[in-house]
């Protein structure tokens, strides 16, 4: 009976391969699946006829599968696994004595197995040897090591042991000179304390506790998805205070994101500000100021949403009451507000609170300590605009960008970047990409240019040059640009340098021309001085979604490491005109062109179905335009690098990053010129409807019918780059499938992630962003993983490191998960350190 069950399974398996193999071959793909299917089906029929020759044919099928696999992918285990794994398993079952005894027709041979059974044993042994060799090698690794791993820290400017800005400093390096934790002792790190923030907003797909904590003056600060600030003791993890902004005007129906990536800190104790002797109010009094201020700006969600969908501001539709009550002259500031935390909120406000008490600081924007970021915005609607990333602070201004919801319509809020006086909150300048020459503050009643590129990520600042560096996105929609104006194109997908005092544009560098792939510039630029050919050059390192790392002179925007323009596909839908070329850099993590051999699955059947899908998609390389039949966009909008950016060591002049690789399918749908028909995501109005344009869009990861990526692993790496030459010195597969596979096995496949790394003077890199729930420590010289610790949820944030008042260096990680990435949501803040005896 067992032989009938096995033979029936093999027949079904072979039949599916025959049917799909013919289809794939006719589409121009490999005929190997048809051959394998015929062999398996023939074997099954012979087994059902109780003939041992079925074992011999099965042995041929195994030999063919392993030979074909090695020919296509070499000795790469994850590439061979779909082709041979299940086939070998079924072959082992065919060797069970009960199966062989049920096959009387054939040679008797050794203990009844016959020549046919011995042949099957030989084929399986050959496959096991090949698979063993493949598992023993990591063919996707690039081993290497930097020649000099330690340098005299006196050669670099060494700040205090704080982490005073999202990127460590306003230069965005994600570097700390602390060196107590080293490659020799990092394996001895242990949990020092764990805190739970208690803010898990599970209703929204974009929920993410992505906050990177600040640690300044012996206090840790972080923010939550609901825009709360929490202050902790950095040595014990004990909560000191919590501030809630009392969000208004939001509805989850219209929301897609609930996130706060971080906060900003400013210390004015040395600036000579006039100080008031008034004591701070209690928190209840302070919060009443916020509630009173916001009473006039609550937005009716349904009416305002209709404005955005329609693409016009309809007469009589609700809009916020604009009251600009920032003081004309700087009033005396409360003593506890000389040190302030700036919080961007989900309801589009910027709030200043005392870093000491967590109480509102009056005088910044008015008595409520709040600047209303809806002032001057067109197409006002709750949740379509707010700042997800911390603002940039100088001693003069607070510079604030904002995230504009992609792909709802072509009439959304503006991507304007504004600078507010650091003390009063009064608008100092505005950089409107649609009107960049006019940086003087607009007046009440005027609005900025709708739907222009926005700065949703983090800016960096060079105080010597007095330049702010802005990574820019694109105007909506992302996948169609046929209707864009020259103003919308000029700064799209660019890094832009503006004068920090005036907002005047000094230079811009476009990383993608006419972006129709959602290749925003997603990451904070890293500022670093590089020694090239004996000359010190002030550089800017800009990671991009498409995998290019541009190294520019931050004075002029000119490329330090060479770039070139390459010709790209022009095969676009009617009305679209792609750019003829795209820029590539010396440092490039661009993926190889995808082929059928790169497809993956749990078995030859679902792997074959991925190959059929690939053959049906339009794909002509990395910059293939979106299409009506569907385009494989690789990398997808998830990006090779995203807001987690990279870390740079200013002493060693090394870059450490986490490139990830996931393809997406981008399909355009012709849409009628109407507002009452949802074509991209029926029942979910915040889909990619692109109202006001000729096409809606459907975006989804390139997945198999079983919900696995169609692309073969690895999907994620860590890499080390010499920034002076552009050489990638090492690249290692990074992360396990433990938390993404049906069976939680910790196989090292290389998994994607979102979140950024940090590097230290001790010669280490730390990273927690992978979709398996670990924080890891690496040798910066070689990229070797030296330490890992299990997290209770996804660690989709960037760690920080600092020196505690007890003399120990700490590593802190926020494990909050991410709704869109699919990792488990959480609220844990975990600090690690060496034991007291080992940190002396």
N, C-alpha and C positions, 0 to 999 in steps of 0.2 A: 504493500500500500504506500509506503514512504517513497518508493521510486516513482510512483504515479504522481504524487504531490510535487516532488522535485521536478520531474519532467514537465509537468503542467506549468509550473512557475517559469521554467526555462523557455518553454514554448511561448508563453505570453511575453516574456522579456525579449526573446528573439523576434517575435512578430511585431512588437512595437518598434524595434530597431529597423526591421525591414521597411515598415510603412514610413517611418520618419526618415530613414536613410534615403529612400527614393525621393522624398520631398526635398531633403537637403541637397542631394545631388543635382536635382533639376534646378535648384536655386543657385547653382554654381559652387556649392560647398563640397566637403569631403564625401567620397563614396565609401569610406571605411566602415561607417555604421551599417550600411547595407550588407557589406561582406561579413561583418561580425554577426549581424542579425541572422543571415542565412546559415552560418555555421552553428549558431545556437539553436535555431529552429530545427535544423537537420539532426543535430544531436538529440534534441528533445523527442523528435519523432522516432528515432531509433531506440531511445530508452523506453518509450511507450510500447514499442514492439518487442521489448525485453531483449535487446541486443547489446552486447558489450561494445560493439563498434560505436555506440553512442558516447562511450567514455573516450574513445580515441578521437572522435570528432570534437568533443569538448576540449581535449588536450590541444588540438589544433587551434581552437578558438582562443584559449588562454595564451598560447604562444603568439598568435596573431595580435591579440590585444596588447601584450607587453612589448612586442616589437614595434607596433604602430605607435604606442605611447612614447617609447624612448626616441623614436624617429621625430616625433612632433615636439616633445618637451624636454628631452634629455633625461638625466638622472635627477629629476625634481619630484620629490614625493607627492607634494600637493597637486602637481599636474598629472601624475600617474594614478593617483588614488581613484578618481571617478572611472577611469578606463578599466582598472583591473580589480579594485577592492571587492566589490560584490561578486564578480565572476570567480575570483579565487575562493571566496567563502562558499559559494554554491559548489565549486569543484571539490572542496574538502568534504562537504556533505555527501557528494556522490561516492566518495570512497568509504562511506560507512559500510560495515559488513552486511547489514540488512539490505542495503541497496544492491550491492554486488551480487548477493545470493539470489536476488530476484531477476537477474539477467542471465539466463541459462544459455543463450545463444552467443557463442564466441569461444575463443581459446580458453582452456582451463588455466594454464599458467600457474604462477606462484600463488598457492592457497586460494585458487579460484578467481583471482583478480585478472589473470590472463595478461597477454601482451598489452591489451587496451588499457587495463587498469594501471599497469606499470608505466605506460606512456603518460597517463594522466598524472601519476605521482611525479614523474620527471618534469612535466610542464609546470606543476605547482612549485616544485623545488627551484626550478629556474626563476620563476616569478618571485619567490621569496628572496632569493639571492639578489635579484635586481632591486626589489623593493628595499631590502636591507641596505644596499649601497646607497640608494636614494635617500633613505632616512638618516644615514650617517653623514650626509653632506648637506650643506645649506647653499645651494647653487645661486641663490639670490642675494647673498651677502657680498659686500665689498669690504674685505678686511684692510686695516691700515692703522697707523698710529702717528700722531704728531711727534716730531722729533724732540721738542722741548715741552715738558708737561708742567714744570714749575718755574716761576720767575720771581724775582725779588719784588715783593709788593710795594717797596718804596718807590718803584718806577711809575706807579700809578697813583692818582689822587684817591685816597682812601676815605670815604665818608664814614659816619658813625654806623653802628650796627643796627640801624633802623631799616625799615622798608617803607619809605615815605611817600611813594607814588605807586600807581598800578604797575608800572614797569620797573619798579625799584627806585628810579629817579625820573625826572621829566625828560631824560634822554632816551628812555624806553629800552634800556639795554637788558633788563632782567638779570642783572649781575650784582652779586654781593662780594665784597673782598673778604668776608669772614672765612676763616680757614681752620676752625677747630675741628670740624668734621672733614675727614680726608678719605681717600680710597682705602687706606689701611684700617680705618675704624668704622666706616659707614655701616658695615654689617652688624654693628652693635647698637644701632639706633633702636630706641624703644619708645612706646607711647608715653608721653609725659602727662597729657590730659586730653579729655574729649568733652566737647560742649555740643548741645543740640539747640539749634536756633528756633525750631518749632514753627517754621513757615513752609509748608509743603502745599503748593497750590496745584492740585492734580487736575483741575477742570480744563486747563488750557494746554494745547499741544506744544507750545513753545516754553513751558515752564522750565526754569533752570536756575538753581542756586550757583551762579557762575562767579561769585565774588572772590576777588583776590584781596585778602586783608591788608590793611595798612598797619604798620607798627611804628609808632612815634611816641617819644617821651613816655615810655613805659606803659603804653595803652595800645590795645589792638582794636581796630575798627573794621567792620564789615557790613554789607547791606544785603537785604533779602529780596526775593522776587516781588514782594509787596511794598518795596521801597522803604523798609524800616532800616534804621541804623542800630547796630549793637556794639557796645563797647565792652571789652573783656580785659581782665588782667592777663598779660601775655605769658606769665610764668605759671599761673594756676588754672587759667581758663574760667575763672569766676566772673559772672556778669556784673558789670559796674553800673551801666544804665542802658536803656533802650528808648529810641525815639521813633514814633509812628507819625507819618504825615497826614493821616486821615484822607485817603484818596477819595476823589469825587469825580462824578461824570463818567464812570467807566461801566461798561456792561461786558460780561464774558462772551456774549453772543458775537460781539464785534471784535473781540480781542484775539490775537494770535500769539502774543508774547507776554510772558510775565518774567522779567529778568532784570537784574542789576549786576553789572560786571564789576563795579567798584565805586569807590568814593575818592574825593580829593581833599587834600589837607593844605592849610596855609597858616604860617606862623608870622604874625606881624609885630612880635615883641621888639624887634630891632628897627622898626620903621618910623618910630616917633609919633604914632597916632595919639591924639588927645583921648584920654581915658576918663570915663564917667565913674563917679563914686557910687552909683546906684548898685545895690545888690541884684543878682539875677532873680527873676520871678520863679515861682514854682512851676512845675511842668504843666499843671492844669491851666494856669493862667496863660502860659505860652501857647498851648495848643488852641485855646479859645481865640487867640489872634489869628491863627491859620483858618479856623472854621469861619470866623467873621469875614475874613478877606475873600475866601472862596465861595461864600454864599451867593455872590453876584456872578460867578463864572461857571456854575454848574451847567453842563451842556445836555440838552435833551437828545438822547442817543438816536432815536428813530429819525427825527427830523434832520439832524446833522449828518447822519449816515446817508440820507437821501441826497444831500448836497454833493457828497463825494461820488456816489454812484452816478448821479446825473452829470457830474462834471461841471456844474455851474452853481453859483451861489443864488438860490432862489429867493425871491422877495418874501419877506416875512418869516423865513426860516430862522430857527433859533441860533444865535451866535453868542459867544461869551461877552460879558461886559468888560470893556477894556478900561482899566483905571491905572494910569501911570503915576503912582504916588511915591516914586523914589525921591528922596530928599535932594534938593538942589545943591546944598552945601553939606559937607561931611560933618555930621554931628559927633559929639563925643561917643566913644564906643565903650561898652561894658568891659571891665577888666577881664572877665572870663571869656570874652569873645575875641581877644587878641589872637587866640589860637582857635581856628574854625575848621569844621568839616563841611564840605559842599556835597549835597545830595541831589542827584537828578531823579525825578519821580515818574511813575507810570502815567500820571495825569498831566505831564508836561509842565512841571515846575522845577525851579532850581532853588533849593532851600539852604540857608546857612544856619548851622547850629554850633553851639559852644563845644569845642573838643573836650572840655573839662567836665561839663555838666549835662550835655545833651539837650540843652534848652535853647529855643529859638533865639537868634541874634537879631534884634530889631535894628532897622536902619539899612539892612541890605535889601533893596527893593521896596522898602516900606516897613511899617511897624511889625509886619508878620514875618520878616526875614525871608521873604519869598519873591522871586522873579517869575512872572507868568510867561512861559515860553510860547503861548498861543498868540501873544501880541504881535501883530503884523503878519500873521499867517493867513494865506488864502485857504478856502475849502476846509474850514474847521470841522473836525469830527473826532469824537473821542477815540483813542487807541490807534488812529492812523499816523500819529506822530508823537514820539517822545525820545528822550535821550537814554539809550540803554548802556552807554559807556560813561565813565567818569569824565568830567570836564578837565581842561588843562588850566593850571593856575600859574601866574607869574606874580611878581610884586605889584603889578599894575592892574591886571585884568584877569577875569575868569572867561575862558574861551569854551563855548558850548556848541556842539553840533547836535544832530538828531537823526533818529531812524524813521524813515518814511515807509509805510507799508507798501511792499512791492505789488504790482500787477493787479490792483483793484480797478484802476481807471487811469486815464491820461490827464486827470485833473485832481491832483493830490496836493497836500501842503508842500511848502518850499523846502529845499535842502539848504537853506541859508545857515551860515555859521556866524555866531554873534559873540562879541566880547563885551562883558559888563565890568564896570569899575569894581575892583576887588573889595573896596570898602563900602560903597553905597549901592551897588547893583544897578547903577544907571548905565544905559546902553552907551558904549564908547564907539564901536564900529560894527558894521555888518558886511560880511562877504557873501553877497548874493551871486551865485554862479550865473544867473541870468542877467545880471547887471553889475559886473565885477568892478567897473570903474567908479561906481558911486558907493563909497564905503562910509560916507557920513550917515549917522543914524537916521532912519526914516522917521517921519512924524506920525502922530496918532491919526488913524484913518487911512494911511497908506498900507499897501501889502507888498510882500516880496513876490518874486516870480514863482509861479506854481510849477511843481513837477520837475525841478532841476536837480542835478546830482546832489547827493547829501553826504555828509561826513558822519556816518553812524559808528565808526570805530574810534580809536584813540589817537589823539594828536601828540606830537613831541615838540620840544622847544630847545633852541640854542640861545642862551642868554647873551653870549658874546656877539652873535650876529643879530640878535633880537628878531629871530624868525620862528614862526610857528609852522609846523609841517603837518598838512592835513591829508590823510588818505581818503579818497572820494569814491563814492559809488556811482550809480547811474540813475537817471530819471526813469519813471515807470512808463511802459512795461519793459521788463528785462529782455524778453525773447523776440521783440519786434521793434525795429527802430526806423521804419520807413517814414514816419511822420515827425521825427525829431527835428528841432530847430538847431541852427549853428550854436546857439547859446547852450543848449542841452548837450551838445557833443563836445564842446571845447574842454571842459574839465572832467568829463565822464571817465571813470576808471583811471584816475590820475592821482599822483601825489603833488600837492600844491603847497608852495612856500609863500606865506604872507607875513607882512610886517606886523609884529605883535602889538605895536602901538597904534597903527592906523588901519590894518586890514588890507593894505595895498599888496597886490600880487607881485612877487619878485620873480618867480619862475614856476613852471609846471612841467611835469613829465608824464606822458600818457603811457600806461602799461598795456592797454588794449584799445585799438581803434574801433570805433563804432561797435561797442560791446552789445552783443545779442545772446550772450551765454550766462548772464548774471555773474560775470567775473569782476565784481567790485574789488577795489583795493581794500582788503578786509582787515589789515593788520597795522598796528602802530609801527611807524618807522623807528629803527634803532640808530641812534647817532653815535659814531665812534671815530676816533682819529686813527687812520691807518698809515703805516710806514710802507710806501711803495717806491721802489728804486731809490731808496735813501731819503725820500722826501715825505714829510708828514702832511697828509691830506685830510681835511675835515670831511668825513664821509657820512652818507645816509644809506642804510641797508633796508630795502623794501621788499618783503615777501609778498607774493601774489597767489591768488586762487589757481591760476593756470600753471603754477610751478616755477615761474621765473623769479630769481632773486636779483633785483637790480641794485647795483652799488653806484651811487651818484655822489658827485661833489655837492655838498649841501649848501655851498655858497652860490652855485650857478645852476644846479640841476643837470649838469653834463655828466655823462657816464664815465666813471673811473675805470671799471672793467668793461671791456668792449660789448656792445650790443649790435645786432643786425636785424634787418627786416627780411622776413621770409614770405613768399607767396602762399596764399591760402585759398580754400575753396570759394567759388563765387556762385555756387548752386543754391540759390535762395528762392523763397516764395515770391509771388507777384507783389510788387510794391516795395520790396526790400533790396537794398544795394549794399552788400558787405564791403568792408574795407579790403583793398587788394592785397595788403601785406599786414603782418603783425610783428611786433618787436620780440626778440629773444635775447637772452643774456648769456654771458660766459658761465654764470652759475645758473644751471637749469635742472629742475627735477621733472621736466615734462615727461609724460609717459610715452613709451613706445606705441606706435600705432597698433590698434587692437586687431587681432586675427582670429579665425575660428579656433586655432590651436589654443588660444588663451581662455576659451570657455571652460566652465567648471560645473560641478554638481556632485551629488552623492552617488550617482550611477551613470553609466553611459546614456541612459534614456533621458534624464533631465539635462545632462550636458549637451546631448544632441538637440534638445528643444531650445536651449540657449543659442546654439549655433544656427538653428533655423531662424530664431528671432533676430540675431545679428545680420543674417543674410537678407532679411526683410527690411531692416532699418537702413536709412541713409547714413553712410559714414565715409568721410573722405579726409580723415585726420582730425587733429585737435580742434580746429576751428571750422568744422562743418556747420553751416547755418541750420537753425531749426526748420522743420519741414512738415508738410501735411501728413505724410505717411509715418513720420516719426524719425528722429535723428538720435544716434548715439552721441551724447556729449561726454567726452572723456578728456580731462576730469569734469565731473559734474559740478553743479553750483555749490556743493559741499566744500569743494576746493581742495587743492593739495596743501595749501596753508590757509588758515582762516584767522579769526580774531585772536587766537592764542599766540600768533606771531612766532618769532624765533628769539633765541637768547644769544647775546654776543659778549665775549670776554674781551674787554678793552686792553688787557695786559698781554694776553697770548694772541689776540687778534684772530680769534676762532669764532665761528658761528655754529650753534647747535640747534637743530630743528627736528620736527616730526612731520615729514611728508606722508600724506595718506592718498589713497587711490580708490575712488569709487565712481563708476560711470552712471550717468542718468540718461533717461529717454525723454526727449523734448519733442512734443507734438503740438502743432498749431491747429486750431479749429476755426474755420471761417465763422464769424459771428454776425448776426443781424444787428443793424443799428437801432437797438432797442434796449431798454433797461429792465424789462420784465421777463427776460429769458436767460436762464443760467445754463451755460453749455459746458463749462469746464468741470464743475463740481456741483451737480444738482443737490440742493438741500444745504449747501454750505456756501453762503454768499461771499465769504472771504477767500474763495479760490482765485485762480488766475484768470479772472473774467476779462480784464483789460477793456472795460467799458470805454467807448469813444474811439476804439481802434478797430481795424478789420479782423483781428484774430484774438481769440482766447488761447490759452495755453494749458496743456496738461504736462506736468512734470512728475516723474517717479523714478526711483532707483532702478537700475537695470538688474532685475531679479529673475530667478528661475521660478517655475510653478510651485516649487517647494518653499519659496521665500528666502532662498539663499542667493548671494551675489552671483551673477552669471560669470563674472570675471574670476579667474583663478587667483588665489592668494599668491603672494602677500598683499594685503590691503594697507599696511602701515609699516613704517620704518622709523629709525632715528638716524641722523646723519650729522657728520662733522665736516666743516668746510674751512679751508684757509682763506680768509677774506683778502689777503694781500695778493693771492695768485688766482683765486677762483676755483682751486682744485678741491673736489670732494674727496677727502682723505679716507673716510669710512662711511659705510651705510649698512645698517644691520636691521634684519627683520625684527619687529617689535610687537610683543603682545600675544596673548593666547585667546583661543576661542571658548574659554571656560564659560563666559557669561553670555555668549551669543549662539552657542550650538545647542541642538536639541538635548544632547547628553553633555553634562558639564565636565568635559575632559580638558585638562590644561595643555592642549597641544599648541606649540609655538608656531602659529601660522602667519603672524603679522596682521594686526587688526587696525581699523581706522580709529580715529579719536578726534576730539575737539577740546581745546585748552592748550596752554603753552608751557614751555620749559623754563627753567632758570639755571644759571651756572654760578659757581662760587670760586673764590680765591683758593679754596682748598683743592681745586682740581676735579670738581664733581659737577654733574648735571642732575637735575631732578625733574620728574614729569609724572603727572597723574591723569592725563587726559584720555587715555585709551579706553575703549568700550569694555575691557575687562576691568574689574574693580581693584586696581592696584595703584599704589604710588611706588615709583622705582627710582633708584639712584644708580648713576652710570659714571664710569671713569671717563672724564672729559677727553683724555688723551687718546683713548682707543674706542670709546663707545661701548665697552663691555659692561653688561649689567652686573652690578655688585650687590644690590640689595633691593628687596621688594617687601611691601607690607600690604596686607589685605584691607580693603576699604568696605564699609557697610553699604555703599551705593556708588553710582558712577562718580568719578572724580573730574567732571568736566569744568575745570577751573585751572588757573595757574597758581602754583604754590608760591610761598614767600619764605624767606629765612631772615633771622634777626638774632641779636644778642640779648638775652634776658638779664634782668638786674641781678640774677644769681650767678652770673658769669658763664652761663651755658649758651651755646648756639642752638637755636631751635629751627626746625622745619615745620611749617604749618600748611595743611591741606584742607580744602573745603570739598566735602563729598556730598554734592546735592543732586547729581544726576542731570538728565536732560530729556525733556519730552520728545523733541524731534529726533534726537539720536536714538532714543529707545532704551536708554539705560535706566536703571531703577532710581526713582527719586528719593532724596534724603535730605537731612538737615544737619549733618555732622560736621563739626570743625575739630580737626585732630592735630595736635602738636606732638612732634617727636624730638627727642634729644638723646645725647649720650648720658649714661648714669653720672652722678655727681663725681664719683671717684675717677671716672675715665675722661672727664671734661676738664680736669685740672691741668 
